[in-house]
Structure formats: structure tokens, C-alpha cells
Amino acid sequence: MKKLIIFIFFILAAGQPTCAFQEVIVLETDTKPLISETMLDATEADDNPVSTVDDNTIYKENGKQESSGEHKQNNIQLRSGIVNYNPQNANASPETFLLHLLKDTTKDIYELEVERTDVPAQLLKDKLTFNFEKGPLDSLHLWSAYQMNFSTEIQEKDDTDSKFNVGLINILFDGKFKGGKENFRIMLDPTHRSSHPEFMQTFFQDFYVESSRIPHHKILIGNSRPGVGIEGAQSPYTLSFINRSQISRNLSNMRKFGVRLRGDYSLADYDVGIYSSSTNFTSFFPGHELDAWVNLKPLGKTDGKYGKLITGAGIQSGEKHGTNYYMTGAYAGYRYKKFWTKFEYAHANGSNGGAGLTNARSQGFFVTAGYFLTKKLELLARYDHFDPDRNINKNNRKELTLGTNYYLKGQALKLIFNYVFCNNDDAVDSHRLMVGTQIIL
């Protein structure tokens, strides 16, 4: 019983969600917010990439790269305190055990080095990953993510508004079945929202099983984020800015239940799925939706000598409660050493994304550029243009965002600063200063 109590205490203490700045905020002066203002959840890497990510390319101990054997041995060593704890040992009282465990954990986090920023890393991955000798599961990884930000909005010819936002709280369970070909994810989202969907409708986010038995492919069944656009399907833990672009947060950025096939080759990858058009489990099957996206990678066989170039395009077509919607998109992105840039365009005749079901004929695009001054300090700039309805004149929304990211421990612990100038054709212009943080345990 004491073992169980200590284990539960450690999980609760270490697993409080920490990604707290991903709240989608539409920079406008309308009193009624869009649904995308409260629902922002998941670079080229999504929540669960097709290509297996090698931990040795992410984590470094004391500045030295670990071999796979060293990493496996380190996993056992870091968690041996929980596994081997004996309450009958007079020198290992629960209080002493927890004190030493906290001290060792703090030291491990301090010494952990994470250099990659295109995939999420976890500060406590070793301590919260458990391997099983018996049963159907091979391993289970528990982790959590939190995002928070403090923003000050200055409206021209109006008052200043400041507030603290807890933008995202996620608790995740990633498991692998025996054999290594199937895995699952359960992601819970207890983030408080003052309006829009009911709490339980958004509580279960990712809820799927995935198989990789076909080489270069993964088949997913369950609730996930469809591959609509590049940034719209991107994990929230790898976003460059606090807010997604306007086309991403309004036209996509939603989870839906369906069957999905993803393929990844050196020169191309694709993502195609058939889904229920319901979002957040609000109804059983109000209609169908087809999403398909293809990327070409012309420099895929040059081993990064000339950089990384990706061009892509895709469609979304669906029906919900008798309303049809259709969207097309295009993308181009290039990365070379410390510099990267990307462009994305979307054209919709009706949509079923973050802004909800609508028959509005919208379109928009954004251009982003980034440069790493050092391995930890990144400078960013984005121009973002969105027309919510092409049938209405002079209603465009334009955002210019300048930002800085400081990666203390990669995406596992970072600090963010954004300045956003919002220029609306039909509303008062505004300026927003945002300071945020992300923590992934």
C-alpha cells in the first residue's frame, strides 16, 4: 500500500500539465469571440510522426550524446528509486525517499540538454516511462504539457486590457503493445474554458490506436487531428508563435473521429483520412469528411546538403447537418542551417474547423521566417492575412507578428515573447504584447 501511495503522489506531483500559452486568440474587437479563441491544441513534426523519432537525436546528458544502450540503462537507473523502494528498510522512510527523489529529479532536469526544437521533448520521460515484462503492453509513457501567457492588448483610441491566460493543459498516456507494431494515445484536456463546448466534450482529445505493420506507413483509427494544412495539423508543442495563423485556427485545428493512412518516403509523404464531420463528440455521425494532403520533398535524398525543401497541397471535403463545405490549400517551406521560412494558403467554400461549421467563403495566407541566433535563441516574423467572407467587402484581417523564443530545454521548457499588430478593415487596430511559457513533463 505504501508503494502505491508513494507512486500516486509522485505522478500527481510530477504530472501537472504545463503547456500554458497555446490559447488561440483572435485579435479583433468583436465582443463575441470565435470558438478558435478558446480552443488551440497541436513544423513539420506532428503529435505522432510517421517516422520514428530517435530519442538519441533529442536528449543529451552532460553535453554528450548517448548510445541507445546507455539511454536504456539510464532509464532503469533513474526510476530504480520507485521500482526498488522497500518500506521495511529503516533507512528509507517515505519522507526520506521523496526528498531524495525530488533532489535527484531536479538534478536530472538541470543536466538534461535538448537541442532539437522540431519535435516535443519531455523533462521527465525517463522517470515516467514504464516497461512491462508481462501483459499486452510493452511500455507506457505518462506525460503532461502546460502553456500559459500574460498578454496586454492596446487598442488604438481605446483602453488597455491585460490578462493572464492558461491556454493549454494536456495529460497524455502513450502506450506500445508487445511486438512494437501497434501503439495508442489517450490525451485528456482539463483546460478551463468559459464558453463554447461543454467540459466533457473537449475533455477527451486524442483517443486512437495506430499500426505500423506496413513499411513507411501508419494506419490510425480513432479521434485525432486531421491533416488539414501543415500548421493546422501541427502539434501545439512545436508551434513557433503563441497563436496559430488565422487560417489554421479558423479553418482547421480540430479533432475528428475516423480512419487515417499516413505514408512517409524520402521524396514524398501523404496523409489521407475519412472522418465523421462531428467535432468534440457533439453528435454521433452528422455527416462525412474526406481529408487528403500530399507533400513533395525534392531535396530528400541530398542529406541536408542544400537544406530541406517541402511543397505540398491538399483538400478537405465534407457535409455536416446538410451543410456542405470544401477547402483547398497549398504549402511551401524551406530550412537551411539556422534559417527557415514557410508559406501557406487556404481557400474555403464553407469550413468545419476551429471557428465552427460555416458556409462562409473565406481565404487567407501567411508567410513566416525564422532565424536561430544561437542554439537556444530564435527570432521570428510572420505576416498573416485572412478574409473571413469573400462575399463581403472590406472585412480583411491582417496580423503582423514579431517574436522571440528561448529554448531552455528544447520544447520541453521554453520562454516566448510575441508582439502582434492587428489591422482590421472593419474594426479598430490593436497592438498586443504577449509573454508565454511552455513546460512539458
Helices and strands as residue ranges (DSSP letters): H 2-14, G 35-37, G 55-57, E 59-61, E 64-65, H 68-83, H 94-111, E 112-114, E 129-131, E 137-155, E 160-177, E 182-188, H 199-203, E 204-211, E 217-224, G 236-238, H 246-251, E 256-264, E 268-276, E 288-296, E 308-320, E 323-336, E 339-353, E 356-372, E 377-387, E 397-407, G 410-412, E 413-424, E 430-440
